[in-house]
Amino acid sequence: MKKLVCGAFAAALLGTLAAPAFAADLPTTKAPVYAPIDDSFDPFLVRVRALGVLPNGSGSTLFSSTIYGSKLTNNVVPEADLTYFITKHWAVEVIAGMSHHTLEGSLTPFGNRINIANTTLLPPTATLQYHFALGQWDPYLGVGANYTWFLKTTSPLTRSLGVGDAVNLHPAAGLALQVGTDYYLTKHWVLNADAKYIFLNTNGNVGVPGGLDAVHVNVNPWLVSVGVGYRFGVGDLFPAAVVAKY
């Protein structure tokens, strides 16, 4: 009996020592390693666009008299803008560009159309946008403010009258309404189409007696643009400053 008990104990001891060695011979199974998902939020979007500036000009006056058939000429210029995404849906956009325009019209109902004034517009505009974020398509609506400076304004009309050609059109602010869409080609590159309408008018002084606010110009332009953009985050600018998420 004693020999039987000793034999069983020895067998159990040998089995215990052999188990780790046997387990080491079995194939090991580890959890699969997956590539981290890039769900980073890129808040910056920079675009360059071709901008069509389509002013109205109708209803403009000179010395309180109607400028018949008044019109501001159209122009196409390059434009740059920056959008900052506060969240996935809310963003702020600022745009900058310059465009040259001519105020044309007649001083009599059936007179010839003449060049009344030439001016260059510097119209920075900021809008608060709501983005619908529909996958690759991202349509948006915006509302904001415009402030326009009128630079290097001259008047061939006053020059022909011998009183100089300097016209001082006053800077003016206006409400801006916006609609547009981005189409994401990749995570970073986008195509864009955008339209804004700005409620804008101004007065100006001319260099003749009684010339204070002698001219009133209704600008009220459409700003229509198409272009390409690049969306990025802080990590794209300063990779070493970003701590890995995984």
C-alpha positions as CSV (number, residue, x, y, z in Angstrom):
1,M,0.0,0.0,0.0
2,K,2.8,2.3,0.9
3,K,4.5,1.6,-2.5
4,L,1.2,2.3,-4.3
5,V,0.8,5.7,-2.6
6,C,4.4,6.7,-3.3
7,G,4.0,5.7,-7.0
8,A,0.9,7.8,-7.4
9,F,2.6,10.8,-5.8
10,A,5.6,10.5,-8.1
11,A,3.4,10.3,-11.2
12,A,1.4,13.4,-10.1
13,L,4.7,15.3,-9.6
14,L,6.1,14.3,-13.0
15,G,2.8,15.4,-14.6
16,T,3.0,18.8,-13.0
17,L,6.5,19.3,-14.2
18,A,5.8,18.2,-17.7
19,A,2.7,20.4,-18.2
20,P,4.6,23.7,-18.8
21,A,6.9,22.0,-21.3
22,F,4.0,20.5,-23.2
23,A,2.2,23.9,-23.2
24,A,5.3,25.5,-24.7
25,D,5.1,23.2,-27.7
26,L,1.6,24.3,-28.5
27,P,1.0,27.1,-31.0
28,T,0.4,30.4,-29.3
29,T,-2.7,32.6,-30.1
30,K,-2.6,36.3,-29.7
31,A,-5.3,39.0,-30.3
32,P,-5.0,40.3,-33.9
33,V,-3.3,43.8,-34.2
34,Y,-5.4,46.3,-36.2
35,A,-4.2,49.5,-37.7
36,P,-5.5,52.5,-35.8
37,I,-8.5,54.2,-37.3
38,D,-7.8,57.8,-38.4
39,D,-10.7,59.6,-36.7
40,S,-8.8,62.9,-36.1
41,F,-10.7,66.1,-36.4
42,D,-9.1,68.6,-38.8
43,P,-10.5,72.1,-38.0
44,F,-8.8,74.1,-40.8
45,L,-9.8,74.4,-44.4
46,V,-7.9,76.7,-46.8
47,R,-9.2,77.3,-50.3
48,V,-8.2,79.2,-53.4
49,R,-11.0,80.1,-55.8
50,A,-11.9,82.0,-58.9
51,L,-14.4,84.7,-57.7
52,G,-17.0,86.4,-59.9
53,V,-18.0,89.7,-58.5
54,L,-21.4,90.7,-59.9
55,P,-22.5,94.0,-58.5
56,N,-25.9,95.6,-59.2
57,G,-25.5,99.3,-59.3
58,S,-29.2,100.1,-60.1
59,G,-30.7,103.0,-58.2
60,S,-27.5,104.9,-57.9
61,T,-27.7,108.7,-57.8
62,L,-25.6,111.8,-58.5
63,F,-26.5,115.1,-56.7
64,S,-29.8,113.3,-55.7
65,S,-30.6,112.8,-59.4
66,T,-31.1,109.4,-60.9
67,I,-28.3,107.8,-62.9
68,Y,-30.3,106.3,-65.6
69,G,-29.4,102.7,-66.4
70,S,-26.8,102.7,-63.7
71,K,-24.7,99.6,-63.6
72,L,-21.4,98.4,-62.0
73,T,-19.3,96.3,-64.3
74,N,-18.6,92.6,-63.4
75,N,-15.1,91.2,-62.7
76,V,-13.5,87.8,-62.1
77,V,-10.6,87.8,-59.6
78,P,-8.6,85.3,-57.5
79,E,-9.7,84.9,-53.9
80,A,-8.4,83.1,-50.8
81,D,-10.3,82.1,-47.8
82,L,-9.9,80.2,-44.5
83,T,-12.6,78.2,-42.7
84,Y,-12.2,77.1,-39.1
85,F,-14.5,74.3,-37.9
86,I,-15.7,74.8,-34.4
87,T,-17.5,71.4,-34.5
88,K,-18.4,69.0,-37.3
89,H,-21.3,71.2,-38.3
90,W,-20.4,74.8,-37.2
91,A,-17.7,76.8,-38.8
92,V,-16.5,80.3,-39.4
93,E,-15.2,81.5,-42.8
94,V,-13.2,84.6,-43.8
95,I,-12.5,85.6,-47.3
96,A,-10.3,88.3,-48.9
97,G,-9.8,89.6,-52.4
98,M,-9.8,92.8,-54.5
99,S,-11.7,93.7,-57.7
100,H,-12.0,96.7,-59.9
101,H,-15.3,98.1,-61.2
102,T,-16.7,100.9,-63.2
103,L,-20.0,102.8,-62.5
104,E,-21.7,103.4,-65.8
105,G,-25.0,105.2,-66.7
106,S,-26.6,108.2,-68.2
107,L,-27.4,111.6,-66.7
108,T,-30.6,112.0,-68.8
109,P,-33.3,109.5,-69.6
110,F,-32.2,109.0,-73.3
111,G,-28.6,110.1,-73.1
112,N,-25.5,108.0,-73.9
113,R,-24.1,105.7,-71.3
114,I,-20.9,107.2,-69.9
115,N,-18.2,106.2,-67.4
116,I,-19.0,108.0,-64.2
117,A,-16.5,106.5,-61.7
118,N,-13.9,103.8,-61.4
119,T,-13.1,102.1,-58.1
120,T,-11.4,99.1,-56.6
121,L,-13.2,97.1,-53.9
122,L,-11.5,95.5,-50.9
123,P,-14.4,93.5,-49.4
124,P,-13.3,91.2,-46.5
125,T,-16.3,89.0,-45.5
126,A,-16.8,86.8,-42.4
127,T,-19.7,84.3,-42.1
128,L,-20.9,81.8,-39.6
129,Q,-21.8,78.5,-41.4
130,Y,-23.8,75.4,-40.7
131,H,-22.4,72.3,-42.5
132,F,-24.7,69.4,-43.1
133,A,-21.7,66.9,-43.4
134,L,-23.3,64.3,-45.7
135,G,-20.3,62.2,-46.2
136,Q,-18.3,63.3,-49.3
137,W,-20.8,66.0,-49.9
138,D,-20.9,68.8,-47.4
139,P,-23.5,71.5,-48.3
140,Y,-23.6,74.5,-46.0
141,L,-25.5,77.8,-45.3
142,G,-24.0,80.9,-43.8
143,V,-24.8,84.4,-42.6
144,G,-22.3,87.1,-41.7
145,A,-21.0,90.6,-42.3
146,N,-19.0,92.4,-45.0
147,Y,-16.9,95.5,-44.7
148,T,-15.8,97.1,-48.0
149,W,-13.2,99.7,-48.7
150,F,-13.4,101.6,-52.0
151,L,-9.8,102.3,-53.1
152,K,-8.4,104.6,-55.8
153,T,-11.7,106.0,-56.9
154,T,-11.6,108.4,-59.8
155,S,-14.3,110.0,-62.0
156,P,-13.8,110.8,-65.7
157,L,-17.1,112.8,-65.5
158,T,-15.8,115.3,-62.9
159,R,-12.5,115.4,-64.7
160,S,-14.3,116.4,-67.9
161,L,-16.0,119.2,-66.0
162,G,-12.6,120.6,-65.0
163,V,-12.9,120.0,-61.2
164,G,-10.5,117.1,-60.9
165,D,-11.3,113.4,-60.8
166,A,-10.9,112.5,-57.1
167,V,-14.0,110.8,-55.6
168,N,-14.1,109.7,-52.0
169,L,-16.4,106.7,-51.6
170,H,-16.9,105.9,-47.9
171,P,-16.2,102.5,-46.5
172,A,-19.4,100.6,-45.8
173,A,-20.7,97.5,-44.0
174,G,-23.4,95.1,-45.1
175,L,-25.2,91.8,-44.3
176,A,-23.8,88.7,-46.2
177,L,-25.9,85.6,-46.9
178,Q,-24.2,82.4,-48.2
179,V,-24.9,79.0,-49.7
180,G,-22.3,76.5,-50.9
181,T,-21.0,73.0,-50.9
182,D,-17.7,71.1,-50.5
183,Y,-17.0,67.8,-52.2
184,Y,-14.2,65.8,-50.6
185,L,-12.0,64.0,-53.1
186,T,-9.9,62.6,-50.2
187,K,-9.8,63.3,-46.4
188,H,-7.9,66.5,-47.2
189,W,-8.6,67.7,-50.7
190,V,-12.0,69.3,-51.6
191,L,-13.7,70.9,-54.5
192,N,-15.9,73.9,-53.7
193,A,-18.7,76.0,-55.1
194,D,-20.0,79.0,-53.2
195,A,-22.4,82.0,-53.6
196,K,-22.8,85.0,-51.4
197,Y,-25.2,88.0,-51.7
198,I,-24.1,91.2,-49.9
199,F,-26.5,94.0,-49.1
200,L,-24.1,97.0,-49.6
201,N,-24.4,100.6,-50.5
202,T,-22.3,103.7,-50.0
203,N,-22.1,107.5,-50.4
204,G,-19.2,109.5,-51.8
205,N,-17.9,113.1,-52.0
206,V,-16.8,114.8,-55.2
207,G,-14.5,117.8,-55.5
208,V,-17.1,120.4,-56.4
209,P,-19.2,122.9,-54.3
210,G,-21.9,120.9,-52.7
211,G,-20.1,117.7,-53.4
212,L,-20.5,116.3,-49.8
213,D,-22.2,112.9,-50.2
214,A,-23.0,113.9,-53.8
215,V,-23.0,110.3,-55.1
216,H,-24.9,107.3,-53.8
217,V,-24.0,103.9,-55.1
218,N,-26.0,100.7,-54.6
219,V,-23.4,97.9,-54.9
220,N,-25.4,94.8,-53.7
221,P,-23.1,92.3,-55.3
222,W,-23.3,88.5,-55.9
223,L,-20.0,86.8,-55.1
224,V,-19.9,83.5,-57.0
225,S,-16.9,81.3,-56.8
226,V,-15.5,77.8,-57.6
227,G,-12.2,76.4,-56.4
228,V,-10.1,73.8,-54.6
229,G,-9.3,73.5,-50.9
230,Y,-7.1,71.6,-48.4
231,R,-8.3,70.6,-45.0
232,F,-5.8,69.9,-42.2
233,G,-5.2,69.9,-38.5
234,V,-2.5,71.1,-36.1
235,G,-0.8,67.7,-36.4
236,D,-0.2,68.3,-40.1
237,L,1.7,71.5,-39.3
238,F,3.5,70.3,-36.2
239,P,3.6,66.5,-36.2
240,A,6.1,66.2,-33.4
241,A,3.8,68.2,-31.1
242,V,1.0,65.7,-31.3
243,V,0.9,62.8,-28.9
244,A,-0.2,59.5,-30.5
245,K,-3.7,58.5,-29.6
246,Y,-3.1,54.8,-29.7
